[in-house]
Amino acid sequence: MNKTSILTCALVGALSISACKAQKNADAVENKINYELLDLPKVNIKSFKKNANGAYVIFDGSSLEGWRGYGKDHIPNKWSLDNGTLKFSKAPSVSSPEGGDLIFAHDFKDFELEFEWKISEGGNSGVFFLAKEIKGQPIYISSPEFQLLDNERHPDAKMGVDNNRKSASLYDMIPAKPQNAKPAGEWNNSKIVVKKGKVSHYQNGVKVVEYELWSPAWTELLQASKFSKEKWPLAFELLNNVGGKSKSGVIGFQDHGDDVWLRNITVKVL
């Protein structure tokens, strides 16, 4: 082969590689999932008092300081103080009821969240963490969910796989075992611990779920759930990278349309 032929082959090869790279870049741009993070006010956690265990008291039964609606700058009026509790009311006595999920406006990374809760008969709610506020999207698109449920009456208890939608479960992914939730109308003690990606759910003094974020096992859990890449591409992307670059996010409580009460909410920063 003469020099001209060699140069021609080299040029063709280089152009072919360049074309392949250009096509890959074009495909990446075409397949990119766009979303917008909201930039809303946050609070300084250090302005809140600590209890004897060194945890910040973010709800003491007397004030809603630090709380606001998800994606909002105010508290929706279906959430209110009720005899020392934080209550979501299905049908509050207000002229223009407004619902929506409620968040504590501070980004937490490694922490222990403790709270007490009780649910109405047939009720459903949930707790979110490491959540991001995404324009036009629900909170659960970017956050794991600790399920709060009346296991005896709500239909979700019989859905999902292996009871993974019952109380304290990682919703639609890992069932709480043992399932030790108290009946509707009775108070439960719960705790969520997040440390360097390792997450544990506790219910009434017992660890019932554990998993590791940002791991191959986490991706597999998502793929086997309603948040899979095929079923819900944006949710898969956000949850697979939960917490974003900072690996942090807000804590929230769900408006699922049913009465739920919460009290003694504290967060210990780890």
C-alpha positions as CSV (number, residue, x, y, z in Angstrom):
1,M,0.0,0.0,0.0
2,N,1.5,3.4,-1.0
3,K,1.6,6.5,1.2
4,T,-1.4,8.1,-0.4
5,S,-3.6,5.0,0.3
6,I,-2.4,4.9,3.9
7,L,-3.2,8.5,4.4
8,T,-6.6,8.1,2.8
9,C,-7.4,5.1,5.1
10,A,-6.3,7.0,8.1
11,L,-8.4,10.0,7.2
12,V,-11.5,7.9,6.6
13,G,-11.0,6.1,9.9
14,A,-10.6,9.4,11.8
15,L,-13.7,10.9,10.2
16,S,-15.6,7.7,11.0
17,I,-14.6,7.9,14.7
18,S,-15.4,11.6,14.8
19,A,-18.9,10.9,13.3
20,C,-19.6,8.2,15.9
21,K,-18.6,10.5,18.7
22,A,-20.8,13.3,17.3
23,Q,-23.7,10.9,17.0
24,K,-23.2,9.7,20.6
25,N,-23.2,13.3,21.8
26,A,-26.3,14.1,19.8
27,D,-28.0,11.0,21.3
28,A,-27.0,12.1,24.8
29,V,-28.5,15.6,24.3
30,E,-31.7,14.1,22.8
31,N,-32.1,11.7,25.7
32,K,-31.3,14.2,28.5
33,I,-34.1,14.6,30.9
34,N,-34.7,18.3,31.7
35,Y,-36.1,19.6,35.0
36,E,-35.9,22.8,37.1
37,L,-34.8,23.0,40.7
38,L,-36.7,25.6,42.7
39,D,-34.7,28.1,44.7
40,L,-36.9,28.9,47.7
41,P,-36.1,30.2,51.1
42,K,-34.4,28.0,53.6
43,V,-33.9,28.3,57.4
44,N,-30.8,28.3,59.6
45,I,-31.1,25.1,61.6
46,K,-28.8,26.5,64.3
47,S,-31.5,29.0,65.2
48,F,-33.5,26.1,66.6
49,K,-33.1,24.7,70.1
50,K,-31.6,21.3,70.9
51,N,-33.0,18.8,73.3
52,A,-31.1,16.8,75.9
53,N,-30.0,14.3,73.2
54,G,-28.4,17.0,71.0
55,A,-31.2,16.9,68.4
56,Y,-32.8,20.0,67.0
57,V,-36.4,20.4,67.9
58,I,-38.1,21.3,64.6
59,F,-41.6,20.9,65.9
60,D,-42.4,21.4,69.6
61,G,-46.2,21.6,69.3
62,S,-46.4,25.4,69.6
63,S,-45.0,26.8,66.4
64,L,-44.7,26.0,62.7
65,E,-41.5,28.1,62.4
66,G,-39.3,26.7,59.6
67,W,-42.1,24.9,57.8
68,R,-43.8,25.7,54.5
69,G,-45.5,24.0,51.6
70,Y,-43.4,22.0,49.1
71,G,-42.7,24.4,46.2
72,K,-44.4,27.2,48.1
73,D,-43.5,30.2,50.3
74,H,-46.3,29.6,52.8
75,I,-48.0,26.9,54.8
76,P,-51.1,25.4,53.1
77,N,-54.0,25.8,55.5
78,K,-54.9,22.1,55.6
79,W,-51.8,21.8,57.8
80,S,-52.3,23.4,61.3
81,L,-51.5,23.2,65.0
82,D,-54.0,20.9,66.8
83,N,-53.6,20.5,70.6
84,G,-49.8,20.3,70.5
85,T,-49.7,18.3,67.2
86,L,-49.0,19.0,63.6
87,K,-52.2,17.9,61.8
88,F,-53.2,17.5,58.2
89,S,-56.9,17.9,57.9
90,K,-58.9,16.3,55.1
91,A,-61.7,18.8,55.6
92,P,-60.5,21.8,57.7
93,S,-62.9,24.5,58.8
94,V,-61.6,27.2,56.5
95,S,-63.2,29.0,53.6
96,S,-60.7,28.2,51.0
97,P,-58.8,25.0,51.9
98,E,-55.4,24.5,50.4
99,G,-53.4,21.2,50.5
100,G,-50.1,20.0,49.4
101,D,-47.0,18.4,51.1
102,L,-45.3,20.1,53.9
103,I,-41.5,20.5,54.3
104,F,-39.1,21.7,56.9
105,A,-37.0,24.2,54.9
106,H,-33.5,23.1,55.6
107,D,-31.3,20.6,53.6
108,F,-30.1,17.7,55.8
109,K,-27.4,15.2,54.7
110,D,-26.5,12.8,57.5
111,F,-29.1,12.8,60.3
112,E,-31.5,11.0,62.7
113,L,-35.1,12.1,62.3
114,E,-37.4,11.1,65.1
115,F,-41.2,11.7,65.3
116,E,-44.5,10.3,66.6
117,W,-47.5,9.9,64.3
118,K,-51.0,8.5,64.2
119,I,-53.2,8.0,61.2
120,S,-57.0,8.2,60.7
121,E,-59.0,5.1,59.9
122,G,-58.3,4.1,56.3
123,G,-55.6,6.8,56.2
124,N,-52.4,7.1,54.1
125,S,-49.5,9.5,54.4
126,G,-45.7,9.4,54.2
127,V,-42.4,10.9,55.3
128,F,-39.9,12.2,52.7
129,F,-36.2,13.0,53.1
130,L,-33.2,14.1,51.0
131,A,-35.9,15.7,48.7
132,K,-35.4,18.4,46.2
133,E,-38.0,20.9,45.1
134,I,-38.6,20.3,41.4
135,K,-40.8,22.7,39.5
136,G,-44.1,21.1,38.5
137,Q,-43.3,17.8,40.1
138,P,-44.4,16.0,43.3
139,I,-42.0,15.6,46.2
140,Y,-41.8,11.8,45.8
141,I,-40.2,12.1,42.4
142,S,-36.9,12.8,44.1
143,S,-37.2,11.4,47.6
144,P,-37.4,8.0,49.3
145,E,-40.7,7.5,51.3
146,F,-41.2,6.1,54.7
147,Q,-44.8,4.9,54.5
148,L,-47.5,5.9,57.1
149,L,-50.6,3.8,56.7
150,D,-53.6,2.3,58.3
151,N,-52.5,-1.3,57.4
152,E,-55.9,-2.8,58.3
153,R,-58.1,-0.6,56.1
154,H,-56.2,1.2,53.4
155,P,-56.1,-0.7,50.0
156,D,-52.4,0.2,49.6
157,A,-51.6,-2.4,52.3
158,K,-52.6,-5.2,49.8
159,M,-50.8,-3.7,46.8
160,G,-47.2,-3.7,45.8
161,V,-45.0,-6.8,46.5
162,D,-44.5,-8.6,49.8
163,N,-46.3,-5.9,51.8
164,N,-43.8,-3.2,50.7
165,R,-46.5,-0.5,50.9
166,K,-47.4,-1.1,54.6
167,S,-46.3,1.3,57.4
168,A,-42.6,2.1,57.8
169,S,-41.8,0.3,54.5
170,L,-39.5,2.0,51.9
171,Y,-42.5,2.6,49.8
172,D,-42.9,0.2,46.9
173,M,-39.4,-1.2,47.4
174,I,-38.7,-2.8,50.8
175,P,-41.3,-4.1,53.3
176,A,-41.0,-3.3,57.0
177,K,-40.2,-6.5,58.9
178,P,-41.5,-7.1,61.5
179,Q,-44.6,-5.1,60.7
180,N,-45.3,-3.7,64.2
181,A,-47.5,-0.6,63.4
182,K,-50.2,0.2,65.9
183,P,-53.8,0.5,64.8
184,A,-55.3,3.7,63.3
185,G,-55.8,6.3,66.0
186,E,-52.9,5.1,68.2
187,W,-49.5,6.8,68.4
188,N,-46.4,5.3,66.8
189,N,-42.8,6.2,67.4
190,S,-40.6,6.3,64.3
191,K,-37.0,7.1,63.4
192,I,-35.1,7.5,60.1
193,V,-31.3,7.4,60.2
194,V,-29.3,8.4,57.2
195,K,-25.5,8.2,57.4
196,K,-23.1,8.1,54.4
197,G,-25.8,6.6,52.2
198,K,-26.9,3.9,54.7
199,V,-30.5,4.3,55.7
200,S,-32.5,2.6,58.5
201,H,-36.2,2.8,59.3
202,Y,-37.3,2.2,62.9
203,Q,-40.9,1.7,64.0
204,N,-41.9,1.5,67.7
205,G,-38.3,0.8,68.8
206,V,-37.4,-1.8,66.2
207,K,-35.3,-1.5,63.1
208,V,-37.6,-2.7,60.3
209,V,-35.8,-1.7,57.1
210,E,-32.3,-0.9,55.9
211,Y,-30.7,-0.1,52.6
212,E,-27.9,1.8,50.9
213,L,-28.4,4.7,48.6
214,W,-26.2,5.3,45.5
215,S,-25.3,1.6,45.3
216,P,-26.0,-1.1,42.6
217,A,-28.6,-2.6,45.0
218,W,-30.4,0.8,45.2
219,T,-30.5,1.0,41.4
220,E,-32.0,-2.5,41.3
221,L,-34.6,-1.6,43.8
222,L,-35.7,1.4,41.7
223,Q,-35.8,-0.8,38.5
224,A,-38.1,-3.2,40.2
225,S,-40.5,-0.5,41.4
226,K,-42.9,2.0,39.9
227,F,-39.9,4.4,39.6
228,S,-38.0,2.3,37.0
229,K,-36.2,3.9,34.1
230,E,-38.8,2.6,31.7
231,K,-41.9,3.5,33.7
232,W,-40.9,6.9,35.0
233,P,-37.5,8.1,33.6
234,L,-37.3,11.4,35.5
235,A,-38.1,9.8,38.8
236,F,-35.5,7.1,38.1
237,E,-32.8,9.7,37.4
238,L,-33.6,11.8,40.4
239,L,-34.0,8.9,42.9
240,N,-30.9,7.1,41.5
241,N,-29.0,10.3,42.4
242,V,-31.1,11.1,45.4
243,G,-30.0,14.3,47.1
244,G,-28.2,15.6,44.0
245,K,-24.6,16.6,44.0
246,S,-24.7,17.7,47.7
247,K,-26.4,14.4,48.7
248,S,-28.7,16.4,50.9
249,G,-32.3,17.6,50.8
250,V,-35.4,18.6,52.8
251,I,-37.6,16.5,55.1
252,G,-41.3,16.5,54.2
253,F,-44.7,15.1,55.2
254,Q,-47.3,14.0,52.7
255,D,-50.8,15.3,51.9
256,H,-52.4,12.1,50.7
257,G,-55.9,13.4,51.4
258,D,-56.3,11.7,54.8
259,D,-56.1,13.0,58.4
260,V,-52.7,12.5,60.0
261,W,-51.2,13.8,63.2
262,L,-47.5,14.3,64.1
263,R,-45.7,15.4,67.2
264,N,-42.2,15.6,68.9
265,I,-40.3,16.0,65.6
266,T,-36.5,16.3,66.1
267,V,-33.5,16.0,63.9
268,K,-30.0,15.2,65.1
269,V,-27.3,16.1,62.6
270,L,-24.7,13.4,62.4
